[in-house]
Amino acid sequence: GDVYKRQEYYLSVGVGEDPMSVCRRIISLYVVSADVIHIHFKGDGVASRHRRMIKRLVKNTLLGSEIIDESPNSMTIQILINHPEFSIEKAIRRMAVLALSANKDSIMALKSLEDETINNILETCNDVNRLNLYVLRQLKYGLERNLFKELGFRTPKEFLGYRVVANDIKGIADNAANIAKNIITLKKMISEHVLFLKDRIDEEVYSQILNFNSLAHQIFDDSIRALFKRDYNSADRIISEIDSSAPLENDLIKLMLSKRLDPNVSSILRLILDNSRRIMEYSRNIAEVTLNRTVEEITPTRPI
């Protein structure tokens, strides 16, 4: 049988090196399935800042990794996780739940302006990012070892489809984080009296945006469900549904323009609306992945 050889890598970090750059290299090694990463700090004074950032990276970003050894001029990270316990499908389902919840919170935050909601959004987005790196790692690991059957796929082509799906879900979370950051700026302008708002939210616009967004969520949930059930017909129906939702968005834009809203608020509302439309576009991508992975199973290869 194939004896698995542990993948170990050695990094040496000098005083002048950018800690962010070192962290990016560690993330890349994690994604390409490193098992152990040894870091050696060259010269005095390099360690404390680099060390702090690497520890934060391991704790907050790299799922299943631990610092197992540390000395004044070195550090060893071990990645302990492997595929059977936490499947790609479970990780993607979890990502989807978290990304949609961050998106929902970002709309609530515009109304409440609560710090806690805003911080939650950013934390949730960080969790989505961690899971995304984990999914990339597992896909790469499976692809290199041709483990598509073990991972629940029927053909190696499905690796690519799942890469697209994970990326789209991460996109939803990134957009939610972007809205949260815009709300932080708005809040700061209000508290520093740079901006005076008579009424922050127009209720009619807000409730219609909520409706449009929950339609987007529903469609996205359906697209993930069709993906895992390998349901060609549902995926096909989802694409028709997305096509027929375009007039709703146009009506909403007209409504917003007719209201003469404060430009600062209106720019955030536009972001939220764009984000809802993007969720639908991502749903379309995921539905297309389902069509592509199942079309051969439902189409005869000879005349009937």
Buried (B, 14 or more C-beta within 10 A) or exposed (E): EEEEEEBEBEBEBEEEBEBEEBBEBBBEBBBBBBBBBBBBBEEEEBBEEBBEBBBEBBEEBBBBBEBEEBEEBBBBBBBEEBBEEBBBBEBBBBBBBBBBBBBBBBBBBBBEBBEEBBEBBBEBBBBBBBBBBBBBBBBBBBBEBEBBEEBEBEEEEBBBBBBBBBBBBBBBBBBBBBBBBBBBEBBEBBEEEEBEEEEBBBEEBBEBBBEBBEBBBEBBBBBBBBBEEBBBEBBBBBBEBBEEBEEBBEEBEEBBEEEEBBEBBBEBBBBBBBBBBBBBEBBBBBBBBBBBBBEEEEEEEEEE
